[in-house]
Amino acid sequence: MYMSDISSEKNTSIIYSSDQAFNSLYTGNVFEAASKHWTPVEVAVKAASFLATYSGVKILDIGSGAGKFCLVAAHHSPRAYFTGIEQREYLVTMCNKLKKDLHLTNVTFFHKNMTDEDFSAYNNFYFYNSFYENKTGTQKIDYEVRYDEKLYDYYNLVLYKKLQKLPAGTRIVTYHSLGIEMPPGYEIVNSEFADFLKFWVKL
């Protein structure tokens, strides 16, 4: 369930070089979920480049899972500060240990549901459709949380309302999202990976 230990001899540049290398830090169900649920390294780097607009910018990962986006992004954008919120406590514990093992000081993780988070404390956001598990027939990370089709709709509505309140200039990157969580006023300024990765700015 938890990551394998990082050898002191392992070069950190190798860890961040590929999905295979980074995912080797995970074990058990966390490793098994990697190809489906955790952000690819290349996507994390591109998203971080768009979101880390200035030194000290605060970036929130909405449903951070195993922390892969935040950890990779923090490595590649050391002047930005990344926060991951995740409702599975064991993943948060794992991620906070992993950030220490990787010697990252610009990232942290909290055990929290996004409905309880104050979005005004952040400047930019990353969202890898963390609600989709609630849809019937989708692959689940685990069965530590309750799944319900109604939760999918509810979470998207809450996120919609939170994003609606943010100021002009806010940047958001979505990955594998249907866009139903995005309120009017946000414009897609770029997309990659066959439009699965979208870059938004609030006008």
Secondary structure, 3 states (H helix, E strand, C coil): CCCCCCCCCCCHHHHCCCHHHHHCCCCHHHHHCHHHHCCCHHHHHHHHHHHCCCCCCEEEEECCCCCHHHHHHHHHCCCCEEEEEECCHHHHHHHHHHHHHCCCCCEEEEECCHHHCCHHHCCEEEECCCCHHHCCCCCCCCCCCCCCHHHHHHHHHHHHHHHHCCCCCCEEEEECCCCCCCCCCEEEEEEECCCCEEEEEEC
